[in-house]
Amino acid sequence: MARYRFHATNGFAFVLDAVGRDVRRPERLTRRASEVAESVMGQLNDQEDWSEWSVTVHDLSGRRVLVQPFVSQAGGASQAA
């Protein structure tokens, strides 16, 4: 099991995950990133345009392992990089 940090940003604003979360299987990173995006959208509900936002996932050494754009609540597909 490895610990990852899930940060959210639009390039200007930044939501820091200082604690991280243990993830057993790397294929679950995408699902957790989606959960983080949904949480941020719920907390920052004055925001209307989420097209510039993404969740960046980092391992504890700081290496970026995933970038996943936010998916607006209106729908759309997410992409991992």
Salt bridges, closest charged atoms under 4 A:
ASP22 OD2 - ARG3 NH2 3.25
GLU27 OE2 - ARG25 NE 2.61
GLU35 OE1 - ARG32 NH1 3.26
ASP59 OD2 - ARG63 NE 3.28
